[in-house]
Amino acid sequence: MTFVRVCGLGELEEDTPKRVELDGTPVSLVLTEGEVFAIHDICSHANVSLAEGEVDDCHIECWLHGSRFDLRSGKPDALPATRPVPVYPVKIEGDDVLVSLTQES
C-alpha cells in the first residue's frame, strides 16, 4: 500500500472538509473526533463535491440533496443516495497527512 502526503495536519480545521486531488482522484479530508478521514469527494447520488457539505457526528452531508455518508465506511445513511462512496486509508506522520488510494471499503 503506497501512501502519499496530501497536506499538513495543521491545514485541517475540525469538522471542515478540505478537498485535495491525489493522482487525479478527488478526495475530501475531514478532521473530526480526533481522527482524520479520507473519503471520495464526489457524492454517489448527484456528482457534486462532498467537501462543500457539513460534517456532524462522523458523517459528511452532501450540500445539494442532503445525503449523508459515514466517514468511516462511506455508506449512506440518508436518502436520496443509496450507493456508498469509497473511503481511503490515512496515516499521520509527524505533521504530515498521508493517504493511500487503496480503498478500505
C-alpha positions as CSV (number, residue, x, y, z in Angstrom):
1,M,0.0,0.0,0.0
2,T,1.5,3.3,-1.1
3,F,0.8,6.4,0.9
4,V,1.2,9.9,-0.4
5,R,1.5,13.2,1.5
6,V,-1.6,15.3,0.8
7,C,-1.3,18.2,3.3
8,G,-0.1,19.2,6.7
9,L,-2.2,18.3,9.8
10,G,-2.2,22.0,10.7
11,E,-4.0,22.7,7.4
12,L,-7.1,20.9,8.6
13,E,-9.8,22.5,10.7
14,E,-12.1,20.5,12.9
15,D,-15.3,19.4,11.1
16,T,-14.3,21.4,8.0
17,P,-13.8,19.3,4.9
18,K,-10.7,20.0,2.7
19,R,-10.7,18.9,-0.9
20,V,-7.5,17.6,-2.4
21,E,-6.6,15.7,-5.5
22,L,-4.5,12.6,-5.5
23,D,-3.4,11.2,-8.8
24,G,-6.4,12.8,-10.4
25,T,-8.8,11.4,-7.8
26,P,-10.8,14.0,-5.8
27,V,-10.6,13.3,-2.0
28,S,-12.3,15.1,0.9
29,L,-10.2,15.1,4.1
30,V,-12.0,15.6,7.4
31,L,-10.6,16.1,10.8
32,T,-13.3,15.1,13.3
33,E,-13.4,13.5,16.7
34,G,-9.6,13.5,16.9
35,E,-9.2,11.5,13.7
36,V,-8.5,12.3,10.0
37,F,-10.7,10.6,7.4
38,A,-10.3,10.5,3.6
39,I,-13.5,9.9,1.5
40,H,-14.1,10.1,-2.2
41,D,-15.1,13.7,-2.8
42,I,-17.9,13.1,-5.2
43,C,-21.4,12.3,-4.0
44,S,-22.7,9.0,-5.4
45,H,-26.1,10.5,-6.0
46,A,-25.6,13.9,-7.6
47,N,-22.0,14.1,-8.8
48,V,-21.1,17.1,-6.6
49,S,-18.3,17.8,-4.2
50,L,-18.8,16.5,-0.7
51,A,-16.2,18.9,0.6
52,E,-18.7,21.7,0.2
53,G,-21.0,19.9,2.7
54,E,-21.3,19.9,6.5
55,V,-19.7,17.4,9.0
56,D,-21.6,16.1,12.0
57,D,-21.2,13.0,14.2
58,C,-18.6,11.4,11.9
59,H,-20.8,11.9,8.8
60,I,-20.5,14.3,5.8
61,E,-23.6,15.7,4.3
62,C,-24.0,16.5,0.6
63,W,-25.0,20.1,0.3
64,L,-27.2,19.6,-2.7
65,H,-29.8,17.0,-1.6
66,G,-28.8,16.1,2.0
67,S,-27.4,12.6,1.5
68,R,-25.2,11.8,4.5
69,F,-22.2,9.4,4.3
70,D,-20.4,7.8,7.2
71,L,-16.7,8.9,7.1
72,R,-15.6,5.6,8.4
73,S,-17.3,3.4,5.8
74,G,-18.6,5.6,3.1
75,K,-22.0,4.2,3.4
76,P,-25.0,6.5,3.0
77,D,-27.5,6.8,5.9
78,A,-29.8,9.4,4.4
79,L,-31.6,9.4,1.1
80,P,-31.5,10.1,-1.8
81,A,-28.1,8.4,-2.0
82,T,-28.2,4.6,-1.9
83,R,-24.6,3.7,-3.1
84,P,-21.6,4.2,-0.8
85,V,-18.6,6.3,-1.8
86,P,-15.0,5.0,-1.4
87,V,-13.0,5.7,1.8
88,Y,-9.2,5.6,1.8
89,P,-6.6,4.7,4.5
90,V,-5.0,7.6,6.3
91,K,-1.7,7.8,8.2
92,I,-0.3,10.7,10.2
93,E,3.4,11.0,10.3
94,G,4.5,14.0,12.4
95,D,2.6,16.9,10.8
96,D,2.0,15.1,7.5
97,V,-1.3,13.6,6.4
98,L,-0.8,10.7,4.1
99,V,-3.5,8.9,2.1
100,S,-3.5,5.8,0.0
101,L,-5.9,5.4,-2.9
102,T,-6.3,1.7,-1.9
103,Q,-9.9,1.6,-0.8
104,E,-10.7,0.4,2.7
105,S,-14.3,-0.5,1.8
